[in-house]
Amino acid sequence: MTFAAAASQLNFRPAAPTDAAAAVPLIHSSGPAAFEYVFGLPGVGDAQAFLRRAFVDGAGEFGWRNHVVGELDGAVVAAGAGYSGATKWPFTLAAARQILAHYGWRHVAGVIGRGLKVEAVIPPPAGSMYYLGHLGVSPSLRGRGFGAALVAHLLATRPADAGGPVILDVATSNPDAQRLYQRLGFTVVGERRSTLANAQGRVPDHRRMQWQAPG
């Protein structure tokens, strides 16, 4: 299937709270090892349990308000987000509130601490950067142009004041995704090594990629 054909088949729209069951597994699939490292907690729940709570809450990086979904024949098959460096503090406050509500005082410091460690490998956007994240497509539909359509939609709909560099991060363990982003005009501008690991997952090294608008 060509990119144009895939794009024509997907209907993109802002996410809604009712999309949680379909969208959260797609968001989780964008970085399962990192999500489990931070949010997976034996005896409490896996990362998707927290992501569902945060998605339905609506606020912050993981909330439905920060996401778009792509539908195929009425079913959500793609999800992603685009946001700027201006979201840093609102997202930080929302995440702290959601983590406390989900894990309680006993575990909140550990979860936040692991999150900060991951941010050293996958830094949030700063300043005028515009960041594409949580990019996920249903496993059965990968390799058919839907991922490219999702990225193209996020690029085309970024706010008018998002004039800074467009960036994303990709795990070195996911060469297929890196090749896709390179075909879409992204180039590698840096790499961060990771030594982060626990019983729930090992965070792989990540490469930062930046989009160059067609001249």
ABEGO torsion letter per residue (X at the ends): XBAAAAAAABBBBBBBAAAAAAAAAAAAAABAAAAAAAABBBGAEBAAAAAAAAAAAGBEAABAAABBBBBBGGBBABBBBBBBAAAAAAAAAAAAAAAAAAAEAAAAAAAAAAAAAAAAABBBBBEABBBBBGBBBBAAABGAGAAAAAAAAAAAABBAABABBBBBBBBAABAAAAAAAAAAGBBBAEBBBBABBBAAEBBBBBBBBBBBBBX
